[in-house]
């Protein structure tokens, strides 16, 4: 790989020095991933945010001075297997970074399909890969693992604001737990991972990350209403980001006066 960082035009470095809990440190090697604890129900309360649980391949992405390395959750180097991900990582506006995320292949409905992911990896196919980054552990001289989750995610979102494919920022939902879980399961998703907003990143199985799985059964359409039309429609998500948008618009009071715009990937005020 070349030692030159190929950055997108207009991209700007992200500063994390003012984030509480961030500390100066040398770039880490492989970091044992944080693992969620399985529960039957998503935890309730404002201290929790909820993310879509992907049915994919957990990967840790390291960037250092124009080079990128891809590790599995068990510390196997798989850099050669995912050249598009490596190329996209080298284009990020960072000299050094460590990202945690999940590689998926979307199925016909845009929802992650593990069987298709396995088929593509076996066939050496990479054009359908999407890497949903959901955490930022290190960035340009600052170790962020002791910072609050929500601070890390805000920095990650800025870092990925102009990221090239297949890297995608994994949105989180700040909505009522029971309704969010119900909607996610009705849409045929794998489940949810709920995380404490104030939680540091800790390796191993943690109670600050809670996963709930959906029982595979009959699915029902999500009904989202638009105040401008007064009519209901069934939402059929085209991507994992669209799924998050549909859930948010159907559970959040803040979206009651909004139109759920899948094409734009967010809830846009009418």
Residue pairs with C-beta under 8 A, 6 or more apart in sequence:
1 66
1 67
1 68
1 86
1 90
2 66
2 90
3 65
3 66
3 67
4 66
5 65
5 66
5 90
5 91
5 95
6 66
6 90
6 91
7 91
7 92
7 93
8 91
8 93
8 162
8 163
8 164
10 162
11 91
11 92
11 93
11 161
11 162
12 93
13 93
13 94
13 140
14 93
14 94
14 139
14 140
14 155
14 158
14 159
16 22
16 139
16 140
16 142
16 144
16 147
16 155
17 142
19 142
19 144
19 147
19 151
19 152
19 155
20 147
20 148
20 151
21 144
21 146
21 147
21 148
21 151
21 200
22 142
22 143
22 144
22 146
22 147
22 151
23 142
23 143
23 146
24 141
24 142
24 143
25 138
25 141
25 142
25 143
27 62
27 64
27 96
27 98
27 138
28 98
28 137
28 138
28 143
30 60
30 62
30 71
30 75
31 60
31 98
31 100
31 137
31 145
31 201
31 203
32 75
32 203
32 204
33 58
33 60
33 73
33 100
33 203
34 100
34 135
34 201
34 202
34 203
34 204
34 206
34 209
35 204
35 205
35 206
35 209
36 193
36 195
36 205
36 206
36 209
36 210
36 211
37 205
37 206
37 207
37 209
37 210
37 211
38 210
38 211
38 212
38 213
39 210
39 211
39 212
40 212
41 177
41 178
41 181
41 212
42 48
42 50
42 177
42 178
42 180
42 181
42 192
42 194
42 210
42 212
43 177
43 194
43 210
44 176
44 177
44 178
45 177
46 174
46 197
47 196
47 197
47 198
48 177
48 194
48 195
48 196
48 197
48 210
49 149
49 150
49 172
49 173
49 174
49 194
49 195
49 197
50 172
50 173
50 174
50 175
50 177
50 180
50 181
50 192
50 193
50 194
50 195
51 134
51 170
51 171
51 172
51 173
51 192
51 193
51 194
51 195
51 244
52 170
52 184
52 189
52 190
52 192
52 193
52 240
52 243
52 244
52 247
53 189
53 190
53 191
53 192
53 193
53 211
53 212
53 213
54 102
54 104
54 112
54 132
54 190
54 240
55 104
55 111
55 112
55 113
55 114
55 190
56 102
56 103
56 104
56 105
56 112
56 114
56 117
56 132
57 72
57 102
57 103
57 104
57 117
57 121
58 72
58 73
58 100
58 101
58 102
58 103
59 70
59 71
59 72
59 73
59 78
59 82
59 85
59 101
59 102
59 103
59 131
60 70
60 71
60 72
60 73
60 98
60 99
60 100
60 101
61 68
61 69
61 70
61 71
61 85
61 89
61 97
61 98
61 99
61 100
61 101
61 131
61 133
62 68
62 69
62 70
62 71
62 97
62 98
63 89
63 90
63 92
63 94
63 95
63 96
63 97
63 98
63 99
64 95
64 96
65 95
65 96
66 90
67 90
68 79
68 85
68 86
68 87
68 89
68 90
69 77
69 79
70 77
70 78
70 79
70 81
70 82
70 85
70 86
71 77
71 78
72 78
79 86
81 121
82 103
82 126
82 129
83 126
84 126
84 127
84 129
84 165
84 166
85 103
85 129
85 131
85 166
85 167
87 164
88 131
88 163
88 164
88 165
88 166
88 167
89 97
89 99
89 167
91 163
91 164
92 159
92 160
92 163
92 167
93 159
93 162
94 139
94 140
94 159
95 140
96 138
96 139
96 140
96 141
97 136
97 138
97 139
97 140
97 159
98 136
98 137
98 138
98 139
99 133
99 135
99 136
99 137
99 156
100 133
100 134
100 135
100 136
100 137
100 201
101 131
101 132
101 133
101 134
101 135
101 170
102 112
102 131
102 132
102 134
102 170
103 117
103 129
103 130
103 131
103 132
103 166
104 112
104 113
104 117
104 129
104 130
104 131
104 132
104 240
105 112
105 113
105 116
105 117
105 120
105 128
105 129
105 130
106 112
106 113
106 116
106 128
106 130
106 239
106 240
107 113
107 116
109 188
109 236
109 237
109 238
110 237
110 238
110 239
110 240
110 242
110 243
111 187
111 188
111 189
111 190
111 237
111 240
111 243
112 190
112 240
116 128
119 125
120 126
120 128
120 129
129 166
130 165
130 166
130 168
130 239
130 240
131 166
131 167
131 168
132 168
132 169
132 170
132 240
133 156
133 160
133 167
133 168
133 169
133 170
134 153
134 156
134 170
134 172
135 149
135 152
135 153
135 156
135 201
136 144
136 152
136 153
136 155
136 156
136 159
137 143
137 144
137 145
137 152
137 201
138 144
138 145
139 155
139 159
144 151
144 152
144 155
144 201
145 200
145 201
145 202
146 200
146 201
147 200
148 197
148 198
148 199
148 200
149 195
149 196
149 197
149 198
149 199
149 200
149 201
150 197
150 198
152 201
153 172
156 169
157 169
160 167
160 168
160 169
161 169
163 169
168 240
168 241
170 240
171 241
171 244
171 245
172 195
172 244
173 180
173 244
173 247
173 248
173 251
173 252
174 252
175 247
175 248
175 251
175 252
176 251
177 194
179 250
179 251
180 192
180 247
180 251
181 191
181 192
181 212
183 222
183 246
183 247
183 250
183 251
184 191
184 192
184 214
184 243
184 247
185 191
185 214
185 215
186 219
186 220
186 221
186 222
187 219
187 222
187 235
187 237
187 243
187 246
187 247
188 214
188 219
189 214
189 243
190 213
190 214
191 211
191 212
191 213
191 214
192 211
192 212
193 209
193 210
193 211
194 209
194 210
194 211
194 212
195 208
195 209
195 210
196 208
196 209
199 206
199 208
199 209
202 208
221 234
221 235
221 236
222 234
222 235
222 246
222 247
222 250
223 232
223 233
223 234
223 235
223 250
224 232
224 233
224 235
224 246
224 249
224 250
224 260
225 231
225 232
225 233
226 233
226 259
226 260
226 270
227 256
227 257
227 259
227 270
228 259
228 270
235 242
235 246
235 249
235 250
235 260
235 262
237 243
237 245
237 246
237 262
238 262
241 265
242 262
242 265
245 260
245 261
245 262
245 265
245 266
245 267
246 260
246 262
248 255
248 260
248 267
249 255
249 258
249 260
249 267
250 260
252 267
254 267
255 267
257 269
257 270
258 267
258 268
258 269
258 270
259 267
259 268
259 270
260 267
261 267
261 268
